[in-house]
Amino acid sequence: MSIVIDEATLTFTLNTRSATYQMEVDPHGYLLHLYYGTRSKGRMDYLITYADRSGMCATPHDVRDRTWSLDWLPQEFPFDGAGDMRSPLIRVRDARGIYGCDLRYVRHEVREGKYALPGMPAVYDEGPADGAQTLSVTLADPRIGLEVELLYGVMPELDVICRAAVVRNAGAEPFTVDRLQTACLDFTHGNFDVITFSGRHAMERRLDRHYADHGSFRVGSRRGMSSGQYNPFMILCDRNATENSGRAWSMSFVWSGGFDAEAERSQYAETRMQMGLADDRFSYPLAPGEELIAPEVIMTYSATGLGTLSQNLHRCIRTRVVRGEWRDRPRPVLLNSWEAYYFDFTGDKLVELAEKAAELGIEMLVMDDGWFGARSDDFRALGDWYVNEEKLGGTLHELVERVNALGLKFGIWVEPEMVSEDSNLYRTHPDWALAIPGKDPVLGRDQLVLDFSRKEVRDNIYEQLCAVFDQANIDYVKWDCNRNIVDLYSATATDQGRVLYDYTRGLYDVLERLVQRYPHILFEGCSAGGCRFDAGMLYYTPQIWTSDNTDAVNRLAIQYGTSFGYPASTMGAHVSACPNEINWRTTPISARGTVAMAGGGFGYELDLLDLPERACEHIKQQIALYHKIEGVVREGSYFRLSGPADEACAWEFVSEDGSMAVVGMVLLLIEGYGAARYVTPRGLTPGAFYRELTTGAVFAADALMDSGFPLPVNAEPYMGRIYRFERL
């Protein structure tokens, strides 16, 4: 059994394939955290020490024991109001505006299968074969009628434990939740590093590693979206942890709105890691009988380094977060029209581009921004989702039929959460935008944000999109989102503190209706590139545009950081023209193709009609190679062999049965008469031999994993190369 309960001591033990998680209800009714680490047996309550540590200890009135205080005890769901001065998960105001609660154990229940969260993304199970179980533990404060149901979803074969919480008003008076986070891990001792992923538009998810010293290290997003500045994913690890050794724990937030993630080292050298909703502009009133869901956090543990931690998350997200027809299918190689034409295209131009794409082996044409309403630039027409037939030279149906006749699928770009002031929608319904009365609105990319917390707004956008998608054979939709939420005012909200939470729930409502109505469409998430790359969006969009920056060298760092928490199958990655339009660097097409083929959504962003014949031949060769390796890239175990700060950045995919390995690398340092450089694969079958399929050379797996193989000594700058090893 994944969940084992000692009813006599109220000790709850959750077991996955390699890890054990344990907590207990203490004699005073508080739920204490005991252990999360290597799989083990027995009770770990001995890890908690009791002593009179300070004359300033905070002890509940009915405890009267100076060796006992929540200010140092490790907890499962710390709350504001019982003497714990560390960062809490929940803060509540009662009907009189008084802060403070006292949450104690009430009941528990075990259910078969993994819990689901109504209207929200969450890890799912696929029946008894997954062995999933759910533990529900309810805490309560009867004084204010507060109940918190803690949900633990154990996915033993994936080596992950999921947590969520449901806050309920079971009393007779309203109260307000001013802070709500989902999960924490309390460590009684240890010296740790905290790893987070920072960035900005066009340079997302760069790895940051810091010592978790005394005080609090916090990252988060106040932007209304999960953001490219900080990703809702955090790792805590031993100070000496590497890819292959050391202990590591991670939290991944299944939420696309604002978040907070924190690592706090206390006065007694305890460390608390926690994650949940952002406090910023959040206050959620609950009337009697109402409830509020704290979104899911995915947790995993590795005793063998950061590589295993990532592989656990990759399997979980790829197979039990991503859903639908495209979860396990090869994604079509696509050509996006943006960098070829920007807004300046016609239907005939798109068909001409599609003809060249078909000749090179590309499988889908995507029509980007500019096809709707009066959209001739990015100052107008967002919100007017009807086809500009004059621009296309006919109906959308006719254009798609022409492209399909060439053997290509057809995709389309949308940005449904936004509205232009110069649009029919805004002129008709100005109150549908989030804007503060009497204050000039803050614009981003000359657009406002639609109020997706309102059902009538969501219904209008949903119906407009359906009217477009129903016109033609649409196979792919790129869902963009190009600004953050600044002005927070909803014309119909009873409390503005609930709007950001309700906005994200509203976004999920629209996406869920669309993916259910159009199960054949491959939806790709995008937010000015990769500024909303999170597990919540991946529940609806099987892949996300990793960054607007397609420069091969910058992408090495972006995709490297992304790989710590997300599988390659979720990363949209394309080859674009050089010099690159963002940083003006020129890299060989071999490097651009090598880096882009490390993602599951491979394609091109350039004008094929402007390419020399040699480049076209390269594209044909790249597409042929991609078809040979895409199954291993999409489903294989991923290894970071070296990073973007090394002389050569290298990575590897190994098939589940070990029969095939794909190693990609880009050479970053070129020196005159330089030393030889080597790449050392991992994850091969010990004792076996592998043939490199390009050269035919045969290698012993053990020697390869020990000493590696040499890279070319005389190489062009930024040379990119892919090696394929087949087990003999």
Residue, then its C-alpha position, 0 to 999 in steps of 0.5 A: m500500500s502507498i499509504v500506511i496509517d498507524e491508527a494508535t499513534l495517528t502516524f501517516t506514512l506515504n510511500t513511493r517507489s524510492a521515497t517515504y513521507q511521514m507525518e503525525v498528529d501530536p498529543h495536542g492535535y497538531l499535525l507535525h511533519l516528520y520525514y521526507g527522504t529515502r524510502s524507510k520503515g518505522r516511525m521517525d518521530y525521534l527526529i523531533t527534539y523537545a527542550d526549553r529553548s527560550g523564555m520567549c517561547a509561544t505555547p498554546h494556553d492548553v499545552r502549558d509546556r515550555t519544551w513545546s512550541l510551534d515556533w520550532l516544531p516541524q509542521e504540515f500546514p503552519f498557520d498564523g495565530a499559534g506562536d509560529m513566527r516563521s512564514p505561514l501557509i494560511r492567514v485568516r481574518d474573522a468577521r470582526g477583522i481579527y487575525g489568527c486561527d488554531l488549526r487542529y486535527v479532526r479526521h482523516e480518510v484514505r481513498e483509492g486513486k488520485y484526487a482531482l480538483p474541480g475546474m483546476p489542473a492537477v496530476y491525474d491517474e489512469g486507473p488501478a495500474d497506477g497504484a495511486q491513492t489519496l490521503s485526506v486530513t482535515l484540520a479545523d478551528p471551530r471558533i471561526g468555522l474554519e476547516v482545511e482539508l489537506l489532500y495528498g495524492v501519492m503516485p508511487e510509480l512516478d515517485v511523486i507526491c501531490r498536495a492541495a488544500v481546500v479551505r471551507n467556511a463551516g461556520a455561521e459567519p463570513f471570514t476572509v483568507d488573506r494568505l493561502q499557500t499549498a505546501c511546505l516541507d519543514f526540515t529539523h536540520g541540514n545545510f541546503d542550497v536553494i535553486t530557482f529559475s529567474g529571467r525576463h522576456a527573451m531570457e527565461r528560466r536561468l538557473d540561480r543557486h544560493y545558500a539557504d542561510h538564516g532569513s528568508f529567500r523568496v521568489g514569486s510573481r506579482r504579475g497576474m501570471s506565473s511570469g518569465q521573471y521567476n518560474p513557479f518551481m523550486i529545488l532545495c538540495d544538499r550543498n554538495a548536490t550535483e547532477n549525479s549525487g546528493r539529496a534534493w527536493s522540489m516543488s512545482f506549482v500547478w498554477s498559471g497565476g501569481f505565486d510565492a515560493e520561499a526557503e526560510r532558515s530559522q533561528y534554530a537552523e531549521t529550514r522551511m520550503q513552501m509554495g503557494l498563491a501570491d499574497d499580493r492583491f489577494s484577499y478572498p472572502l468566504a461566506p458560510g458554506e463556501e470553499l477556496i482551493a489552494p492549487e496543487v503542488i507536485m513534490t518529488y525527492s531524489a537521493t541521487g542528485l538533480g538528474t533523477l529529480s528532473q527525470n521524476l518530474h519529466r515522467c509525471i508532467r509528460t504522462r500525468v499532467v499533459r492530456g489528450e490526443w497529443r500527449d503521446r503523439p509525434r508533433p508535426v514539424l511546423l513553419n510559423s509565418w511571423e518572421a517571414y511576413y510579420f503582419d504583411f501577408t496575404g492568402d497567396k503569400l501564405v500558400e506560396l510559403a506553404e509550397k516551399a515548406a512542403e518541398l522541404g518536408i515541413e508538415m504544418l503552416v502556422m498563420d501568425d498574428g494579423w489575420f483577424g479584424a482590422r489587425s494591420d499592426d499591434f495597436r488594434a483589433l485584439g478582441d475582434w476574432y473574425v476573419n479578415e477575408e479581404k486580406l486573405g483573399g477569400t474565406l479561411h476555409e478556402l485558404v486552409e483547403r489550399v494549404n491542406a491540398l499541399g499535404l500540410k496541416f494548418g495552424i492559427w495564432v490567437e491572443p484571447e485574453m487581451v483587448s485593444e482599445d481600438s477594437n469593436l469589442y472594447r468600444t461595445h464593452p469597455d467595462w470588460a477590460l480590467a481598468i480602474p475607474g477614473k485612472d488612465p489605464v496602464l498599457g502593455r503592447d498597447q493592449l488591455v487585459l480582459d476580465f476573465s473572472r466574469k462569465e459573460v466575458r469568457d463566454n463571448i471569447y469562447e463563442q468567437l473562437c469557436a466560430v473561427f475554429d469551426q470554419a476550417n480544418i484547424d490542427y494547431v492553435k498558438w495561444d499567446c498572452n503578451r502583457n501582465i495585469v497591472d490595473l486590478y478592478s473588475a466591474t462586477a467583483t464584490d471584493q477586488g482581492r479575489v479577482l486575480y485568483d478568479y481570473t486564472r480560474g476563468l482562463y482554465d474554464v475557457l481552455e477546458r471548454l476548448v480542449q474538450r470541444y476540439p480534442h484534435i487540435l494541438f494547443e501551444g501555450c505562449s506568453a511573450g514567448g516563455c513567460r507563462f511556462d508552468a505545469g498548470m498551462l501544460y494541463y491544457t496545452p501539451q507544449i509551450w513556446t519556450s522563448d521568443n529568443t531563438d538564438a541558438v546560444n541563448r536557447l542553450a541556457i533557456q532550455y537548460g534551465t527549463s529542463f530542471g522542471y519540465p520535459a523536452s516534449t513540452m518545449g516548443a523550439h524553432v530554427s530561425a534566420c541569422p543574424n538573430e532578430i533579438n541579439w543579432r548573433t550569427t550561428p551556423i544552421s547546424a547549431r540552430g537545428t541541434v538546439a531546436m531538435a532538443g525540444g518536442g515542438f520542432g519547427y522553423e521561423l524564417d522566410l523559406l523563399d529567401l534562403p539559399e539552396r544550401a540552407c534548404e538542403h540543411i533543412k531537409q536533412q534536419i527534418a529527416l534526422y528529427h523524424k529518426i530521433e523524435g520518439v527518444v526526445r519525446e519519451g526518453s530519459y533526459f540527462r544534462l551532460s554539461g551546461p551553457a557555461d561550459e566549453a561545450c554544452a551537451w545533453e542526452f536522451v536515452s530510450e526507456d529500454g536503453s536501446m537508443a541514445v541521442v546526444g546533442m552538443v554545441l561547441l562554445l569555446i574555440e581556441g587556436y590549437g586547442a585541447a581535445r574536449y570530450v562528452t560523457p554519456r550516461g544512462l546506457t546499459p552496463g556491459a553492452f556495446y553501442r554503435e554510433l550510427t553516423t560513423g559506425a564506430v562501436f563503443a563499450a557502454d561502460a567506457l563511454m560512461d566513464s571516459g566519454f568520446p572526443l569532439p572534433v578538434n578543428a571545428e567552426p564556432y558554435m558547431g552543433r552536432i547530434y550523435r545517435f548510439e544504438r545498442l548492439 
